[in-house]
């Protein structure tokens, strides 16, 4: 590859990185079933949906909105476990995450205070063997 081609590819990759989160992921979830998995696009893990898809529970109280993320998955030590949960806003921007220790955590459950957040809330559950799973709820 010559230098000019390399520079063009670098700029194209940078532009895609800026555009992709809002266009590729928004609405159509074009990356679902490949980069991450969903209930409707489980890709190669079609038999793993029930144990890997994060369940998002929303509650409202005096402190504002709270979210609980539960992944119905066993924690089998470092052999097979949920590594972490991540929360993303309606623009797929990072809100918070919880890391799990498979030797101490009995179940992958995480709790978050969202204050007055409104809109789509995405939860990502990452399994050490079966990749990343995305679910969404409207707050």
C-alpha positions in Angstrom: 0.0 0.0 0.0 1.4 3.4 -1.0 1.5 6.3 1.4 -1.3 8.3 -0.3 -3.6 5.3 -0.2 -2.8 4.8 3.5 -3.5 8.5 4.3 -6.9 8.4 2.4 -7.9 5.2 4.2 -6.9 6.8 7.6 -9.2 9.8 6.9 -12.0 7.6 5.7 -11.8 5.5 8.8 -11.8 8.5 11.1 -14.8 9.9 9.3 -16.7 6.6 9.6 -15.9 6.5 13.3 -17.5 9.8 13.8 -20.6 9.1 11.7 -21.1 5.4 12.5 -22.5 5.6 16.0 -25.4 7.8 14.9 -26.1 6.3 11.5 -25.1 2.7 11.5 -26.5 1.8 14.9 -29.5 4.2 15.0 -32.9 2.6 14.4 -31.9 -0.2 12.1 -29.3 -1.8 14.3 -27.4 -2.8 11.1 -24.6 -4.2 13.3 -26.9 -6.4 15.3 -26.1 -10.1 14.8 -22.5 -9.4 14.0 -20.8 -6.9 16.4 -23.4 -7.3 19.1 -26.5 -9.5 19.4 -30.2 -8.8 20.1 -33.3 -10.8 20.6 -34.3 -10.2 17.0 -30.7 -10.6 15.7 -29.0 -13.3 17.7 -26.6 -14.2 14.9 -24.6 -17.3 15.6 -25.9 -17.5 19.2 -29.6 -18.1 18.4 -29.9 -20.7 21.1 -28.3 -18.4 23.8 -30.8 -15.5 23.8 -32.6 -16.4 27.0 -29.4 -16.5 29.2 -27.6 -13.5 27.6 -30.1 -10.8 26.8 -30.1 -8.2 29.5 -33.4 -7.4 31.2 -33.9 -3.7 32.0 -36.3 -2.8 34.8 -37.2 0.9 35.3 -38.6 2.4 38.5 -39.4 6.0 39.5 -39.0 7.3 43.0 -38.1 10.3 45.0 -34.5 10.3 43.7 -35.7 10.2 40.1 -35.5 7.3 37.7 -33.6 4.1 38.5 -32.6 1.2 36.3 -31.8 -2.3 37.2 -30.1 -4.6 34.7 -30.3 -8.4 35.1 -28.8 -11.0 32.9 -30.2 -14.5 33.7 -26.9 -16.1 33.3 -24.9 -18.4 35.6 -21.6 -17.3 37.0 -19.4 -20.3 36.6 -16.1 -18.8 37.8 -13.8 -17.7 35.1 -15.0 -20.5 32.8 -18.2 -18.8 31.8 -19.6 -15.6 33.2 -21.0 -12.1 32.5 -18.0 -9.7 32.5 -19.9 -6.5 32.7 -23.1 -4.4 32.1 -22.9 -1.1 30.3 -25.6 1.6 30.0 -25.8 3.8 26.9 -28.1 6.7 26.2 -30.2 7.3 23.1 -27.1 8.3 21.1 -25.2 5.2 22.2 -23.1 7.4 24.5 -21.7 5.8 27.7 -23.6 6.4 30.9 -22.2 3.9 33.3 -20.9 0.3 33.7 -20.6 -2.4 36.3 -17.8 -5.0 36.2 -18.5 -8.4 37.7 -16.1 -10.7 39.6 -17.2 -14.3 38.8 -15.6 -15.6 42.0 -17.6 -13.2 44.2 -20.8 -12.1 42.4 -23.5 -14.7 42.5 -25.6 -13.1 39.7 -25.0 -10.4 37.1 -27.3 -7.7 38.5 -26.5 -4.0 38.4 -28.3 -0.9 39.6 -28.1 2.7 38.3 -29.6 6.1 39.3 -30.6 8.0 36.2 -31.9 11.2 37.7 -34.3 12.8 35.2 -33.1 11.0 32.1 -35.7 10.4 29.4 -35.4 8.6 26.1 -34.1 5.3 24.9 -31.8 3.5 27.4 -29.6 0.7 26.0 -28.1 -2.0 28.2 -25.2 -4.1 27.0 -24.4 -7.4 28.7 -20.9 -8.8 27.9 -20.3 -12.6 28.2 -16.8 -14.0 28.2 -17.9 -16.7 25.7 -21.0 -15.5 23.9 -20.1 -11.9 23.1 -22.1 -8.7 23.7 -25.9 -8.5 23.9 -28.0 -5.3 23.6 -31.5 -4.5 24.8 -33.4 -1.3 24.9 -36.2 0.3 26.9 -37.9 3.7 26.7 -37.6 5.7 29.9 
